[in-house]
Amino acid sequence: MGRNAKYQIRRDVFIEWEILESAAFKTLSATGIQVLIRFMQKRKWAKIKRKTIYENGGLVFTYAESAEMGIGNTAFYESVRRLIEVGFIDLDHQGGCYGQDFSRYSFSERWRDFGTENFRRVEKRRSLQRGLDVRSNMRRKKILPTEKRSGLLRKTVVMDEKGINQGIGNP
């Protein structure tokens, strides 16, 4: 198969027809559907008196696993965010930003009310503390010119065409 055996799950997936016909499912991208199916594949279940009982909590789906499936980080993040928004999964625990902790999810029934006034909207929380994300760092760099940043500035070394050092500073 070519994929890392660590991430192989040999478990069938059953998708209820209500899910396939729901307004929430129809808003998912192809990657979102792939991520949803993988979440469904991760559920543990048991047969009790001819009825299948699913264990819906404690689901873990890491960025490393998504990369092994051929899903990029941004596409995976957007898919999980969308699955939470439309009500297929809920975030039980937000993982850390340094790879020492991972997010845990559970299945939700909120998707049944998607598109109605009874729908309870939930959004994925930020995984980084405010001010430590890429956008904040970009804004900080725009506001503070190079001269005002803390730390030493490197001096420019000017070389002529032959590679001879002409000194430090402007030519």
Secondary structure, DSSP 8 states (H G I E B T S, - for coil): --S-GGG---------HHHHHSHHHHT--HHHHHHHHHHHHH-EEEEETTEEEEE-S-B---HHHHHHTT--HHHHHHHHHHHHHHTSEEEEE---TTSSS--EEEE-SGGGGTTSTT--------SS-TT-SHHHHHHHHHHS-GGGSSS-----EEE-TT--EEEES--
